[in-house]
Amino acid sequence: MSKALLDLVVAQFGSAVLGTHSQHGDDTVIIAPSAWFEIHQFLREDARTSIDMLTDLTAVDYIDREPRFEIVSHVYSLAKGHRLRLKTAVGDEEGETVEVDSLTALWASANWLERETFDMFGVRFVGHPDLRRILLYPEFEGYPLRKDYPADKIQPLVPFREVPNIEKVAPFGVDEGMSFGRQTHQRGYEEN
Amino acid sequence: MGELSHAAGTETAVLEAGEGAGFGTTKLKDLLSWAQKYSLFMYPFVTACCGMEFMSVSGPRFDFSRFGAEAPRFSPRQSDLLWVVGTITQRQAPVLKRIYEQMLDPKFVLAFGTCASSGGFYDNYACVAGVDKIIPCDVYVPGCPPRPEGVLDGLMLLQDKIQRGDRTPGIVKPRRDPASNQDLGVVSLRRNKDAAT
């Protein structure tokens, strides 16, 4: 059903569309970052598409690719019932200059979705009215869902108590607790 | 602020009279401990899914008002048992610590669920691996969520500790060993002061 929508977008923005694919009823269009806002605006305002809902906006970190981050948005039309996924790739290897236009002028839901994407990936949305962390605290440094953020790094707001064996405080012994998983809480703990 | 230390037991300084602790003061201490353990005013610090099981423990089937532990006081000034129910995130940790510090001695902490006891299945940047990293804890009730019977076992264990004046942390073991499928019985409550934990 959304194939017609996909064809419409390709017909309208031929040069900005870098690729499309359709699988299991999902249609995806991969576009150039410079056309990000323009294509979403077209989708919202055109009567044939009448996209009135931005259902999701997030990012994916492909650390081996150049550009590194892929911004993904899902849009839906309540009137016509068709949906589309739009992707664009931004960012260099170091994770600098990760910028894409903000969609807050089109949909109010983009406000918090973009704040979450910024919080987790460090993607800057140009034109966002209030781009700051939403899930984590301002003292947090770094972007945790990036692939180069260490999985076992924590940044506690409250310093941990000064008791011996804080990694395993009584009554949990060394041999108790998770026998599976990373067990990072036992890092540096000496077995007795 | 530094590390807060619990009073060695539940008695006040008047009763810790040293050589003056005779039959009368011992019985008074026991009486006060008895009164305290059966009138715990709780502060339900509920953050996550364990709150659902907390509600069921407070319901008529697994009633904890039978144990005198029903009265919730959503002010740290008026409560003496802090129920930490659910996951504590790094962002929530200063809040929890502040609530604990505002409570008046003697105070107790019950870690409800594995997230509060040891971080649960969360091993990430966002969650604190157990509230005992921030505040001292008296009873740990593991489970995800724990069975209400387990919570009541934890409550009884805490009451026993209060009666004995024991501040060493305790963990609620399951009533049935999943590995050998044997019945382990209700969590053992020491009646004799000299018995090992």
HADDOCK unambig.tbl for C-alpha pairs under 7 A between the chains (distance, minus, plus):
assign (segid A and resid 136 and name CA) (segid B and resid 91 and name CA) 6.98 0.50 0.50
assign (segid A and resid 137 and name CA) (segid B and resid 91 and name CA) 6.25 0.50 0.50
assign (segid A and resid 151 and name CA) (segid B and resid 124 and name CA) 6.73 0.50 0.50
assign (segid A and resid 152 and name CA) (segid B and resid 124 and name CA) 6.26 0.50 0.50
assign (segid A and resid 152 and name CA) (segid B and resid 125 and name CA) 6.91 0.50 0.50
assign (segid A and resid 153 and name CA) (segid B and resid 125 and name CA) 6.11 0.50 0.50
assign (segid A and resid 154 and name CA) (segid B and resid 125 and name CA) 4.66 0.50 0.50
assign (segid A and resid 156 and name CA) (segid B and resid 90 and name CA) 5.71 0.50 0.50
assign (segid A and resid 157 and name CA) (segid B and resid 90 and name CA) 6.14 0.50 0.50
assign (segid A and resid 157 and name CA) (segid B and resid 91 and name CA) 6.85 0.50 0.50
assign (segid A and resid 157 and name CA) (segid B and resid 94 and name CA) 6.83 0.50 0.50
assign (segid A and resid 158 and name CA) (segid B and resid 93 and name CA) 6.36 0.50 0.50
assign (segid A and resid 158 and name CA) (segid B and resid 94 and name CA) 5.82 0.50 0.50
assign (segid A and resid 160 and name CA) (segid B and resid 133 and name CA) 5.18 0.50 0.50
assign (segid A and resid 160 and name CA) (segid B and resid 134 and name CA) 5.42 0.50 0.50
assign (segid A and resid 161 and name CA) (segid B and resid 133 and name CA) 5.65 0.50 0.50
assign (segid A and resid 161 and name CA) (segid B and resid 134 and name CA) 5.63 0.50 0.50
assign (segid A and resid 166 and name CA) (segid B and resid 133 and name CA) 6.45 0.50 0.50
assign (segid A and resid 170 and name CA) (segid B and resid 169 and name CA) 6.60 0.50 0.50
assign (segid A and resid 171 and name CA) (segid B and resid 169 and name CA) 6.09 0.50 0.50
assign (segid A and resid 171 and name CA) (segid B and resid 170 and name CA) 6.27 0.50 0.50
assign (segid A and resid 171 and name CA) (segid B and resid 171 and name CA) 6.60 0.50 0.50
